[in-house]
């Protein structure tokens, strides 16, 4: 199988395009899994934060109701 036949199969047939799409999805999935494991190894869960005074998107609504 020479390069011209491989090129024709991959880029000019429906099955070849399907192979390219499927291989792209599989490679992306493998890369995502590897990066996720490396990230979890680097940033270990250290438990809850010490300061409980965290900003929340909905805090403003509660403060406005108390002022009225």
Secondary structure in CASP SS format (residue, H / E / C, confidence):
PFRMAT SS
TARGET T0000
AUTHOR 0000-0000-0000
METHOD secondary structure of the structure
MODEL  1
X C 1.00
X C 1.00
X H 1.00
X H 1.00
X H 1.00
X H 1.00
X H 1.00
X H 1.00
X H 1.00
X H 1.00
X H 1.00
X H 1.00
X C 1.00
X H 1.00
X H 1.00
X H 1.00
X H 1.00
X H 1.00
X H 1.00
X H 1.00
X H 1.00
X H 1.00
X H 1.00
X H 1.00
X H 1.00
X H 1.00
X H 1.00
X H 1.00
X H 1.00
X H 1.00
X H 1.00
X H 1.00
X H 1.00
X H 1.00
X H 1.00
X H 1.00
X H 1.00
X H 1.00
X H 1.00
X H 1.00
X H 1.00
X H 1.00
X C 1.00
X C 1.00
X C 1.00
X C 1.00
X C 1.00
X C 1.00
X C 1.00
X C 1.00
X C 1.00
X C 1.00
X C 1.00
X C 1.00
X C 1.00
X C 1.00
X C 1.00
X C 1.00
X H 1.00
X H 1.00
X H 1.00
X H 1.00
X H 1.00
X H 1.00
X H 1.00
X H 1.00
X H 1.00
X C 1.00
END
